[in-house]
Amino acid sequence: MKIGELSRRTGVPTRLLRYYEEQDLLHPDRRENGYRAYGEAAVRDVQQIRGLLDSGLTTEMIRAILPYLSGPDEIILPAEHLTPETAALLQDHIDRIQARIDCLARNRDRLSGYLAAVRPRENAARR
């Protein structure tokens, strides 16, 4: 399929699809006329790339693990293929996720405390 059809099927603009190609995430064939030709698997690949980007992974991390994705919920990365660099990238990302979780939990607790302090007054004022 051409890039326009892939864009329609995935909802990803053609400009982003070209960017994914520049980042070595997509590998379309080239026709004699120079047009990109994508196979059916490109739809799944683009959906996975979008999901990974939405989860906060960088294109560098995605490039490292994309060959080992067998579906949206499964990563098959044999231990012998896990380089120290890829392991460090993934650990850094895990650490950033945990830091965000910790920050969100602190903010949740502060907001809950505020509501608990304000609600009794709110209810008393209504009586």
MMTF fields as JSON, N, C-alpha, C and O atoms, coordinates in Angstrom:
{
  "mmtfVersion": "1.0.0",
  "mmtfProducer": "UNKNOWN",
  "numBonds": 507,
  "numAtoms": 508,
  "numGroups": 127,
  "numChains": 1,
  "numModels": 1,
  "chainsPerModel": [1],
  "groupsPerChain": [127],
  "chainIdList": ["A"],
  "bondAtomList": [4, 2, 8, 6, 12, 10, 16, 14, 20, 18, 24, 22, 28, 26, 32, 30, 36, 34, 40, 38, 44, 42, 48, 46, 52, 50, 56, 54, 60, 58, 64, 62, 68, 66, 72, 70, 76, 74, 80, 78, 84, 82, 88, 86, 92, 90, 96, 94, 100, 98, 104, 102, 108, 106, 112, 110, 116, 114, 120, 118, 124, 122, 128, 126, 132, 130, 136, 134, 140, 138, 144, 142, 148, 146, 152, 150, 156, 154, 160, 158, 164, 162, 168, 166, 172, 170, 176, 174, 180, 178, 184, 182, 188, 186, 192, 190, 196, 194, 200, 198, 204, 202, 208, 206, 212, 210, 216, 214, 220, 218, 224, 222, 228, 226, 232, 230, 236, 234, 240, 238, 244, 242, 248, 246, 252, 250, 256, 254, 260, 258, 264, 262, 268, 266, 272, 270, 276, 274, 280, 278, 284, 282, 288, 286, 292, 290, 296, 294, 300, 298, 304, 302, 308, 306, 312, 310, 316, 314, 320, 318, 324, 322, 328, 326, 332, 330, 336, 334, 340, 338, 344, 342, 348, 346, 352, 350, 356, 354, 360, 358, 364, 362, 368, 366, 372, 370, 376, 374, 380, 378, 384, 382, 388, 386, 392, 390, 396, 394, 400, 398, 404, 402, 408, 406, 412, 410, 416, 414, 420, 418, 424, 422, 428, 426, 432, 430, 436, 434, 440, 438, 444, 442, 448, 446, 452, 450, 456, 454, 460, 458, 464, 462, 468, 466, 472, 470, 476, 474, 480, 478, 484, 482, 488, 486, 492, 490, 496, 494, 500, 498, 504, 502],
  "bondOrderList": [1, 1, 1, 1, 1, 1, 1, 1, 1, 1, 1, 1, 1, 1, 1, 1, 1, 1, 1, 1, 1, 1, 1, 1, 1, 1, 1, 1, 1, 1, 1, 1, 1, 1, 1, 1, 1, 1, 1, 1, 1, 1, 1, 1, 1, 1, 1, 1, 1, 1, 1, 1, 1, 1, 1, 1, 1, 1, 1, 1, 1, 1, 1, 1, 1, 1, 1, 1, 1, 1, 1, 1, 1, 1, 1, 1, 1, 1, 1, 1, 1, 1, 1, 1, 1, 1, 1, 1, 1, 1, 1, 1, 1, 1, 1, 1, 1, 1, 1, 1, 1, 1, 1, 1, 1, 1, 1, 1, 1, 1, 1, 1, 1, 1, 1, 1, 1, 1, 1, 1, 1, 1, 1, 1, 1, 1],
  "groupList": [{"groupName": "MET", "atomNameList": ["N", "CA", "C", "O"], "elementList": ["N", "C", "C", "O"], "formalChargeList": [0, 0, 0, 0], "bondAtomList": [1, 0, 2, 1, 3, 2], "bondOrderList": [1, 1, 2], "singleLetterCode": "M", "chemCompType": "L-PEPTIDE LINKING"}, {"groupName": "LYS", "atomNameList": ["N", "CA", "C", "O"], "elementList": ["N", "C", "C", "O"], "formalChargeList": [0, 0, 0, 0], "bondAtomList": [1, 0, 2, 1, 3, 2], "bondOrderList": [1, 1, 2], "singleLetterCode": "K", "chemCompType": "L-PEPTIDE LINKING"}, {"groupName": "ILE", "atomNameList": ["N", "CA", "C", "O"], "elementList": ["N", "C", "C", "O"], "formalChargeList": [0, 0, 0, 0], "bondAtomList": [1, 0, 2, 1, 3, 2], "bondOrderList": [1, 1, 2], "singleLetterCode": "I", "chemCompType": "L-PEPTIDE LINKING"}, {"groupName": "GLY", "atomNameList": ["N", "CA", "C", "O"], "elementList": ["N", "C", "C", "O"], "formalChargeList": [0, 0, 0, 0], "bondAtomList": [1, 0, 2, 1, 3, 2], "bondOrderList": [1, 1, 2], "singleLetterCode": "G", "chemCompType": "PEPTIDE LINKING"}, {"groupName": "GLU", "atomNameList": ["N", "CA", "C", "O"], "elementList": ["N", "C", "C", "O"], "formalChargeList": [0, 0, 0, 0], "bondAtomList": [1, 0, 2, 1, 3, 2], "bondOrderList": [1, 1, 2], "singleLetterCode": "E", "chemCompType": "L-PEPTIDE LINKING"}, {"groupName": "LEU", "atomNameList": ["N", "CA", "C", "O"], "elementList": ["N", "C", "C", "O"], "formalChargeList": [0, 0, 0, 0], "bondAtomList": [1, 0, 2, 1, 3, 2], "bondOrderList": [1, 1, 2], "singleLetterCode": "L", "chemCompType": "L-PEPTIDE LINKING"}, {"groupName": "SER", "atomNameList": ["N", "CA", "C", "O"], "elementList": ["N", "C", "C", "O"], "formalChargeList": [0, 0, 0, 0], "bondAtomList": [1, 0, 2, 1, 3, 2], "bondOrderList": [1, 1, 2], "singleLetterCode": "S", "chemCompType": "L-PEPTIDE LINKING"}, {"groupName": "ARG", "atomNameList": ["N", "CA", "C", "O"], "elementList": ["N", "C", "C", "O"], "formalChargeList": [0, 0, 0, 0], "bondAtomList": [1, 0, 2, 1, 3, 2], "bondOrderList": [1, 1, 2], "singleLetterCode": "R", "chemCompType": "L-PEPTIDE LINKING"}, {"groupName": "THR", "atomNameList": ["N", "CA", "C", "O"], "elementList": ["N", "C", "C", "O"], "formalChargeList": [0, 0, 0, 0], "bondAtomList": [1, 0, 2, 1, 3, 2], "bondOrderList": [1, 1, 2], "singleLetterCode": "T", "chemCompType": "L-PEPTIDE LINKING"}, {"groupName": "VAL", "atomNameList": ["N", "CA", "C", "O"], "elementList": ["N", "C", "C", "O"], "formalChargeList": [0, 0, 0, 0], "bondAtomList": [1, 0, 2, 1, 3, 2], "bondOrderList": [1, 1, 2], "singleLetterCode": "V", "chemCompType": "L-PEPTIDE LINKING"}, {"groupName": "PRO", "atomNameList": ["N", "CA", "C", "O"], "elementList": ["N", "C", "C", "O"], "formalChargeList": [0, 0, 0, 0], "bondAtomList": [1, 0, 2, 1, 3, 2], "bondOrderList": [1, 1, 2], "singleLetterCode": "P", "chemCompType": "L-PEPTIDE LINKING"}, {"groupName": "TYR", "atomNameList": ["N", "CA", "C", "O"], "elementList": ["N", "C", "C", "O"], "formalChargeList": [0, 0, 0, 0], "bondAtomList": [1, 0, 2, 1, 3, 2], "bondOrderList": [1, 1, 2], "singleLetterCode": "Y", "chemCompType": "L-PEPTIDE LINKING"}, {"groupName": "GLN", "atomNameList": ["N", "CA", "C", "O"], "elementList": ["N", "C", "C", "O"], "formalChargeList": [0, 0, 0, 0], "bondAtomList": [1, 0, 2, 1, 3, 2], "bondOrderList": [1, 1, 2], "singleLetterCode": "Q", "chemCompType": "L-PEPTIDE LINKING"}, {"groupName": "ASP", "atomNameList": ["N", "CA", "C", "O"], "elementList": ["N", "C", "C", "O"], "formalChargeList": [0, 0, 0, 0], "bondAtomList": [1, 0, 2, 1, 3, 2], "bondOrderList": [1, 1, 2], "singleLetterCode": "D", "chemCompType": "L-PEPTIDE LINKING"}, {"groupName": "HIS", "atomNameList": ["N", "CA", "C", "O"], "elementList": ["N", "C", "C", "O"], "formalChargeList": [0, 0, 0, 0], "bondAtomList": [1, 0, 2, 1, 3, 2], "bondOrderList": [1, 1, 2], "singleLetterCode": "H", "chemCompType": "L-PEPTIDE LINKING"}, {"groupName": "ASN", "atomNameList": ["N", "CA", "C", "O"], "elementList": ["N", "C", "C", "O"], "formalChargeList": [0, 0, 0, 0], "bondAtomList": [1, 0, 2, 1, 3, 2], "bondOrderList": [1, 1, 2], "singleLetterCode": "N", "chemCompType": "L-PEPTIDE LINKING"}, {"groupName": "ALA", "atomNameList": ["N", "CA", "C", "O"], "elementList": ["N", "C", "C", "O"], "formalChargeList": [0, 0, 0, 0], "bondAtomList": [1, 0, 2, 1, 3, 2], "bondOrderList": [1, 1, 2], "singleLetterCode": "A", "chemCompType": "L-PEPTIDE LINKING"}, {"groupName": "CYS", "atomNameList": ["N", "CA", "C", "O"], "elementList": ["N", "C", "C", "O"], "formalChargeList": [0, 0, 0, 0], "bondAtomList": [1, 0, 2, 1, 3, 2], "bondOrderList": [1, 1, 2], "singleLetterCode": "C", "chemCompType": "L-PEPTIDE LINKING"}],
  "groupTypeList": [0, 1, 2, 3, 4, 5, 6, 7, 7, 8, 3, 9, 10, 8, 7, 5, 5, 7, 11, 11, 4, 4, 12, 13, 5, 5, 14, 10, 13, 7, 7, 4, 15, 3, 11, 7, 16, 11, 3, 4, 16, 16, 9, 7, 13, 9, 12, 12, 2, 7, 3, 5, 5, 13, 6, 3, 5, 8, 8, 4, 0, 2, 7, 16, 2, 5, 10, 11, 5, 6, 3, 10, 13, 4, 2, 2, 5, 10, 16, 4, 14, 5, 8, 10, 4, 8, 16, 16, 5, 5, 12, 13, 14, 2, 13, 7, 2, 12, 16, 7, 2, 13, 17, 5, 16, 7, 15, 7, 13, 7, 5, 6, 3, 11, 5, 16, 16, 9, 7, 10, 7, 4, 15, 16, 16, 7, 7],
  "groupIdList": [1, 2, 3, 4, 5, 6, 7, 8, 9, 10, 11, 12, 13, 14, 15, 16, 17, 18, 19, 20, 21, 22, 23, 24, 25, 26, 27, 28, 29, 30, 31, 32, 33, 34, 35, 36, 37, 38, 39, 40, 41, 42, 43, 44, 45, 46, 47, 48, 49, 50, 51, 52, 53, 54, 55, 56, 57, 58, 59, 60, 61, 62, 63, 64, 65, 66, 67, 68, 69, 70, 71, 72, 73, 74, 75, 76, 77, 78, 79, 80, 81, 82, 83, 84, 85, 86, 87, 88, 89, 90, 91, 92, 93, 94, 95, 96, 97, 98, 99, 100, 101, 102, 103, 104, 105, 106, 107, 108, 109, 110, 111, 112, 113, 114, 115, 116, 117, 118, 119, 120, 121, 122, 123, 124, 125, 126, 127],
  "secStructList": [7, 7, 2, 2, 2, 2, 2, 2, 2, 2, 6, 7, 7, 2, 2, 2, 2, 2, 2, 2, 2, 2, 6, 6, 1, 7, 7, 7, 3, 3, 7, 6, 6, 1, 7, 3, 3, 7, 7, 6, 2, 2, 2, 2, 2, 2, 2, 2, 2, 2, 2, 2, 2, 2, 6, 6, 7, 7, 2, 2, 2, 2, 2, 2, 2, 4, 4, 4, 3, 3, 3, 6, 6, 3, 3, 7, 7, 7, 4, 4, 4, 7, 7, 2, 2, 2, 2, 2, 2, 2, 2, 2, 2, 2, 2, 2, 2, 2, 2, 2, 2, 2, 2, 2, 2, 2, 2, 2, 2, 2, 2, 2, 2, 2, 2, 2, 2, 2, 2, 2, 2, 2, 2, 2, 2, 2, 7],
  "xCoordList": [0.843, 0.0, 0.889, 2.041, 0.343, 1.075, 0.972, 0.164, 1.792, 1.857, 0.511, 0.149, -0.225, -1.53, -2.519, -3.284, -2.505, -3.402, -2.996, -3.855, -1.695, -1.228, -1.652, -2.051, -1.568, -1.986, -3.476, -3.872, -4.292, -5.74, -6.065, -6.928, -5.381, -5.68, -5.203, -5.757, -4.197, -3.648, -4.025, -3.913, -4.469, -4.772, -3.532, -3.607, -2.388, -1.128, -0.807, -0.79, -0.555, -0.265, 0.958, 1.88, 0.936, 2.045, 3.374, 4.416, 3.335, 4.564, 5.209, 6.428, 4.373, 4.893, 5.401, 6.403, 4.716, 5.176, 6.557, 7.409, 6.774, 8.1, 9.139, 10.278, 8.734, 9.626, 9.997, 11.158, 9.013, 9.307, 10.307, 11.172, 10.184, 11.145, 12.535, 13.533, 12.597, 13.884, 14.521, 15.745, 13.69, 14.175, 14.463, 14.782, 14.355, 14.636, 13.636, 13.985, 12.386, 11.337, 10.467, 9.92, 10.343, 9.596, 10.547, 11.476, 10.294, 11.19, 10.378, 10.268, 9.81, 9.021, 9.923, 11.092, 9.347, 10.034, 9.851, 8.97, 10.681, 10.53, 10.167, 10.802, 9.146, 8.745, 9.658, 10.441, 9.553, 10.394, 10.201, 11.137, 8.991, 8.712, 9.143, 8.937, 9.742, 10.227, 9.217, 9.552, 7.981, 6.958, 7.24, 7.776, 6.87, 6.989, 5.905, 4.78, 6.259, 5.288, 5.355, 6.388, 4.239, 4.167, 3.389, 2.379, 3.86, 3.143, 2.076, 1.999, 1.262, 0.17, 0.69, 0.011, 1.883, 2.448, 2.741, 2.865, 2.853, 3.152, 2.034, 2.297, 0.804, -0.319, -0.091, -0.21, 0.233, 0.498, 1.725, 1.727, 2.771, 3.99, 3.72, 4.193, 2.966, 2.657, 1.825, 2.048, 0.871, 0.06, 0.937, 0.752, 1.885, 2.788, 3.687, 3.905, 4.205, 5.059, 4.278, 4.795, 3.045, 2.219, 1.992, 2.108, 1.672, 1.436, 2.67, 2.579, 3.823, 5.069, 5.433, 5.899, 5.225, 5.478, 4.528, 4.936, 3.27, 2.288, 2.632, 2.286, 3.317, 3.695, 4.969, 5.408, 5.561, 6.714, 8.059, 9.084, 8.083, 9.364, 9.853, 9.056, 11.152, 11.747, 11.885, 11.791, 12.11, 12.311, 13.559, 13.619, 14.549, 15.76, 15.431, 15.912, 14.607, 14.214, 13.348, 13.504, 12.439, 11.552, 12.364, 12.105, 13.335, 14.196, 14.909, 15.125, 15.268, 15.986, 15.089, 15.549, 13.801, 12.94, 11.95, 11.395, 11.716, 10.71, 10.906, 9.92, 12.141, 12.292, 11.814, 11.607, 11.641, 11.279, 9.821, 9.402, 9.054, 7.636, 6.882, 7.011, 6.102, 5.319, 3.832, 3.018, 3.486, 2.096, 2.012, 3.022, 0.833, 0.711, 1.014, 1.33, 0.924, 1.128, 2.338, 2.51, 3.174, 4.256, 5.557, 5.597, 6.61, 7.953, 8.766, 8.898, 9.301, 10.161, 11.569, 11.945, 12.332, 13.705, 14.615, 14.813, 15.167, 16.049, 17.199, 17.739, 17.558, 18.594, 19.884, 20.565, 20.224, 21.475, 21.431, 22.472, 20.229, 20.096, 19.982, 20.023, 19.842, 19.721, 21.117, 21.874, 21.431, 22.74, 22.747, 21.685, 23.91, 23.967, 23.369, 22.762, 23.54, 22.992, 21.466, 20.832, 20.871, 19.413, 18.887, 17.874, 19.564, 19.154, 19.199, 18.293, 20.236, 20.353, 19.234, 18.663, 18.918, 17.824, 16.507, 15.75, 16.246, 14.995, 14.955, 13.916, 16.07, 16.096, 15.896, 15.188, 16.507, 16.308, 14.836, 14.298, 14.195, 12.785, 11.94, 11.023, 12.242, 11.527, 11.681, 10.712, 12.893, 13.141, 12.341, 11.813, 12.243, 11.45, 9.963, 9.269, 9.48, 8.081, 7.818, 6.818, 8.726, 8.538, 8.549, 7.775, 9.409, 9.454, 8.131, 7.639, 7.557, 6.26, 5.165, 4.303, 5.2, 4.212, 4.305, 3.285, 5.526, 5.731, 5.198, 4.543, 5.482, 5.009, 3.482, 2.86, 2.882, 1.424, 0.8, -0.221, 1.409, 0.88, 0.958, 0.019, 2.07, 2.18, 1.107, 0.46, 0.917, -0.1, -1.499, -2.325, -1.773, -3.071, -3.314, -4.394, -2.3, -2.443, -2.664, -3.48, -1.948, -2.128, -3.534, -4.183, -3.996, -5.346, -6.407, -7.392, -6.218, -7.171, -7.209, -8.281, -6.025, -5.957, -6.669, -7.381, -6.471, -7.14, -8.656, -9.379, -9.134, -10.58, -11.128, -12.207, -10.391, -10.854, -10.95, -11.852, -10.029, -10.042, -11.146, -11.715, -11.455, -12.435, -13.857, -14.776, -14.06, -15.42, -16.182, -17.368, -15.57, -16.366, -16.908, -18.053, -16.102, -16.566, -17.653, -18.632, -17.471, -18.44, -19.792, -20.826, -19.778, -21.018, -21.642, -22.864, -20.814, -21.322, -21.963, -22.966, -21.388, -21.922, -23.277, -24.089, -23.54, -24.812, -25.931, -27.102, -25.6, -26.651, -27.32, -28.217],
  "yCoordList": [-1.174, 0.0, 1.239, 1.193, 2.332, 3.597, 4.265, 3.867, 5.274, 5.953, 6.582, 6.606, 7.087, 7.694, 6.681, 6.993, 5.477, 4.434, 4.005, 3.798, 3.87, 3.528, 4.614, 4.313, 5.858, 6.975, 6.868, 7.03, 6.6, 6.476, 5.311, 5.431, 4.201, 3.001, 3.103, 2.447, 3.907, 4.012, 5.318, 5.422, 6.306, 7.612, 8.434, 9.445, 8.01, 8.712, 9.523, 8.967, 10.813, 11.644, 11.131, 10.548, 11.363, 10.901, 11.501, 10.855, 12.722, 13.365, 12.565, 12.403, 12.063, 11.25, 9.902, 9.388, 9.334, 8.065, 8.228, 7.349, 9.337, 9.607, 9.778, 9.33, 10.427, 10.597, 9.232, 8.988, 8.353, 7.013, 6.298, 5.564, 6.513, 5.922, 6.526, 5.806, 7.849, 8.512, 8.003, 7.921, 7.665, 7.169, 5.662, 5.068, 5.056, 3.63, 2.747, 1.66, 3.217, 2.439, 1.724, 0.657, 2.306, 1.708, 1.497, 2.275, 0.428, 0.09, -0.272, -1.446, 0.742, 0.442, 0.053, 0.435, -0.713, -0.983, 0.241, 1.067, 0.349, 1.437, 0.843, -0.101, 1.406, 0.982, 1.639, 2.528, 1.205, 1.763, 3.271, 3.997, 3.727, 5.161, 5.949, 7.161, 5.258, 5.916, 5.987, 6.41, 5.577, 5.611, 4.554, 3.484, 4.873, 3.904, 2.843, 3.141, 1.616, 0.523, -0.194, -0.746, -0.174, -0.782, -2.082, -2.176, -3.072, -4.333, -4.236, -3.246, -5.257, -5.301, -5.188, -4.619, -5.722, -5.685, -4.259, -4.012, -3.321, -1.936, -1.325, -0.466, -1.755, -1.238, -1.584, -0.72, -2.842, -3.275, -2.565, -2.138, -2.435, -1.769, -0.329, 0.121, 0.394, 1.797, 1.885, 2.776, 0.983, 0.987, 0.724, 1.346, -0.19, -0.458, 0.732, 1.086, 1.347, 2.53, 3.618, 4.228, 3.871, 4.898, 4.569, 5.442, 3.324, 2.922, 3.087, 3.528, 2.733, 2.863, 4.325, 4.705, 5.14, 6.576, 7.177, 7.994, 6.772, 7.277, 6.876, 7.578, 5.74, 5.301, 5.977, 5.743, 6.814, 7.582, 7.088, 7.696, 6.001, 5.532, 6.475, 7.072, 6.601, 7.417, 6.572, 5.346, 7.241, 6.492, 5.615, 4.552, 6.055, 5.248, 3.929, 2.869, 4.0, 2.785, 1.897, 0.676, 2.52, 1.752, 1.036, -0.128, 1.72, 1.112, -0.127, -1.108, -0.065, -1.18, -2.393, -3.531, -2.155, -3.29, -3.686, -4.783, -2.826, -3.097, -4.439, -5.125, -4.838, -6.139, -7.326, -8.416, -7.123, -8.218, -8.204, -9.017, -7.287, -7.223, -8.234, -8.255, -9.064, -10.051, -9.727, -10.424, -8.706, -8.298, -7.135, -6.754, -6.559, -5.37, -5.618, -4.678, -6.862, -7.143, -8.01, -8.469, -8.243, -9.192, -8.717, -8.295, -8.792, -8.503, -9.778, -10.304, -10.263, -11.438, -10.964, -10.798, -10.751, -10.27, -11.31, -11.308, -12.196, -13.209, -12.548, -11.53, -13.145, -12.566, -12.283, -11.297, -13.128, -12.919, -11.699, -11.238, -11.171, -9.976, -8.69, -7.594, -8.823, -7.639, -7.082, -7.618, -6.006, -5.385, -4.567, -4.175, -4.304, -3.45, -2.062, -1.467, -1.56, -0.241, -0.263, 0.639, -1.325, -1.435, -1.626, -1.033, -2.447, -2.663, -1.347, -1.059, -0.551, 0.738, 1.686, 2.39, 1.708, 2.548, 2.163, 3.021, 0.865, 0.394, 0.676, 1.079, 0.47, 0.746, 2.223, 2.586, 3.08, 4.522, 4.888, 5.712, 4.26, 4.544, 4.046, 4.738, 2.873, 2.349, 3.307, 3.584, 3.807, 4.747, 6.031, 6.567, 6.535, 7.745, 7.489, 8.338, 6.319, 5.968, 5.939, 6.481, 5.3, 5.213, 6.595, 6.857, 7.474, 8.839, 9.557, 10.286, 9.359, 9.973, 9.395, 10.127, 8.072, 7.43, 8.006, 8.329, 8.137, 8.684, 10.113, 10.474, 10.919, 12.306, 12.35, 13.13, 11.528, 11.487, 11.046, 11.591, 10.063, 9.591, 10.698, 10.877, 11.444, 12.563, 13.607, 14.099, 13.945, 14.945, 14.448, 15.216, 13.176, 12.597, 12.711, 13.112, 12.353, 12.407, 13.832, 14.062, 14.788, 16.194, 16.684, 17.338, 16.358, 16.772, 16.098, 16.731, 14.826, 14.116, 14.75, 14.913, 15.116, 15.789, 17.126, 17.484, 17.85, 19.149, 18.97, 19.676, 18.021, 17.788, 17.345, 17.775, 16.491, 16.032, 17.201, 17.24, 18.145, 19.303, 20.282, 20.925, 20.405, 21.38, 20.833, 21.587, 19.601, 19.035, 19.151, 19.477, 18.903, 19.06, 20.481, 20.669, 21.464, 22.859, 23.106, 23.801, 22.522, 22.675, 22.119, 22.761, 20.922, 20.282, 21.052, 21.176, 21.562, 22.332, 23.635, 24.074, 24.251, 25.518, 25.32, 26.245, 24.15, 23.876, 23.631, 23.788, 23.251, 22.915, 24.105, 23.991],
  "zCoordList": [0.0, 0.0, 0.0, 0.433, -0.487, -0.498, 0.87, 1.71, 1.078, 2.367, 2.745, 3.922, 1.763, 2.047, 2.603, 3.515, 2.06, 2.562, 3.966, 4.824, 4.207, 5.55, 6.533, 7.658, 6.121, 6.964, 7.282, 8.436, 6.287, 6.5, 7.435, 8.304, 7.258, 8.048, 9.494, 10.377, 9.738, 11.092, 11.789, 13.011, 11.027, 11.596, 11.888, 12.586, 11.361, 11.577, 10.323, 9.225, 10.462, 9.287, 8.508, 9.079, 7.207, 6.357, 6.802, 6.701, 7.29, 7.758, 8.891, 8.929, 9.821, 10.912, 10.406, 10.903, 9.427, 8.869, 8.237, 8.368, 7.562, 6.987, 8.1, 7.972, 9.184, 10.331, 10.922, 11.25, 11.053, 11.566, 10.659, 11.136, 9.369, 8.433, 8.651, 8.665, 8.822, 9.084, 10.374, 10.478, 11.349, 12.639, 12.602, 13.632, 11.445, 11.242, 11.984, 12.446, 12.097, 12.729, 11.7, 11.977, 10.529, 9.415, 8.252, 8.034, 7.509, 6.397, 5.153, 4.798, 4.493, 3.295, 2.123, 2.056, 1.212, -0.045, -0.932, -0.693, -1.945, -2.916, -4.267, -4.738, -4.878, -6.215, -7.241, -6.909, -8.457, -9.525, -9.665, -9.998, -9.41, -9.522, -8.275, -8.207, -7.286, -6.079, -4.951, -3.845, -5.217, -4.179, -3.114, -3.404, -1.889, -0.801, -0.963, -1.366, -0.646, -0.674, 0.674, 1.052, 1.384, 2.708, 2.633, 1.936, 3.349, 3.459, 4.532, 5.26, 4.626, 5.597, 7.035, 7.89, 7.311, 8.665, 9.122, 10.321, 8.189, 8.556, 9.401, 10.242, 9.187, 9.98, 11.452, 12.32, 11.73, 13.101, 13.654, 14.808, 12.837, 13.29, 13.698, 14.741, 12.886, 13.198, 14.462, 15.282, 14.641, 15.853, 17.075, 18.121, 16.945, 18.064, 18.342, 19.501, 17.306, 17.473, 18.197, 19.133, 17.779, 18.422, 19.895, 20.756, 20.179, 21.556, 22.425, 23.571, 21.877, 22.628, 22.837, 23.912, 21.821, 21.982, 23.013, 23.839, 22.961, 23.918, 25.351, 26.301, 25.497, 26.844, 27.332, 28.458, 26.487, 26.918, 26.423, 26.731, 25.663, 25.142, 24.051, 23.329, 23.941, 22.886, 21.626, 21.673, 20.505, 19.258, 19.354, 18.737, 20.121, 20.3, 21.003, 20.602, 22.055, 22.763, 21.88, 21.865, 21.151, 20.28, 19.212, 18.909, 18.647, 17.622, 18.188, 17.476, 19.467, 20.088, 20.327, 20.236, 20.636, 20.981, 19.892, 19.944, 18.915, 17.888, 17.182, 16.912, 16.874, 16.206, 17.047, 16.514, 18.338, 19.229, 19.655, 20.479, 19.101, 19.434, 18.585, 17.361, 19.245, 18.495, 18.552, 17.945, 19.257, 19.371, 20.331, 20.922, 20.503, 21.338, 22.814, 23.542, 23.262, 24.683, 24.972, 26.101, 23.982, 24.191, 23.571, 22.415, 24.353, 23.862, 24.028, 25.134, 22.932, 22.984, 22.68, 21.52, 23.723, 23.579, 24.215, 25.43, 23.396, 23.973, 24.721, 24.29, 25.846, 26.707, 25.95, 26.235, 24.999, 24.262, 23.347, 22.88, 23.086, 22.255, 23.069, 22.511, 24.375, 25.23, 25.503, 26.312, 24.814, 24.987, 26.27, 26.754, 26.823, 28.009, 27.748, 28.639, 26.541, 26.205, 26.232, 26.781, 25.619, 25.607, 27.023, 27.393, 27.814, 29.202, 29.973, 30.756, 29.762, 30.449, 30.017, 30.849, 28.715, 28.229, 28.889, 29.343, 28.937, 29.525, 31.026, 31.55, 31.72, 33.155, 33.433, 34.373, 32.63, 32.792, 32.621, 33.36, 31.634, 31.403, 32.579, 33.022, 33.072, 34.238, 35.42, 36.128, 35.632, 36.725, 36.55, 37.524, 35.308, 35.05, 35.299, 35.856, 34.886, 35.134, 36.637, 37.108, 37.394, 38.844, 39.48, 40.4, 39.006, 39.544, 39.278, 40.139, 38.101, 37.788, 38.673, 39.16, 38.884, 39.747, 41.156, 41.765, 41.677, 43.017, 43.11, 44.087, 42.092, 42.072, 42.017, 42.739, 41.177, 41.085, 42.406, 42.823, 43.065, 44.347, 45.398, 46.173, 45.434, 46.382, 46.104, 47.029, 44.832, 44.478, 44.813, 45.308, 44.552, 44.899, 46.392, 46.824, 47.183, 48.639, 49.124, 50.016, 48.549, 48.943, 48.613, 49.429, 47.402, 47.008, 47.863, 48.243, 48.166, 49.031, 50.406, 50.991, 50.935, 52.229, 52.205, 53.143, 51.134, 50.998, 50.983, 51.687, 50.176, 50.109, 51.455, 51.863, 52.14, 53.458, 54.435, 55.271, 54.333, 55.224, 54.856, 55.739, 53.599, 53.13, 53.207, 53.526, 52.938, 52.876, 54.184, 54.146, 55.352, 56.578, 56.726, 57.135, 56.399, 56.466, 55.45, 55.721, 54.263, 53.197, 53.641, 53.455, 54.227, 54.68, 55.853, 55.934, 56.749, 57.898, 57.432, 57.996, 56.408, 55.887, 55.231, 55.214, 54.696, 54.03, 55.022, 54.676, 56.242, 57.237, 57.763, 58.599]
}
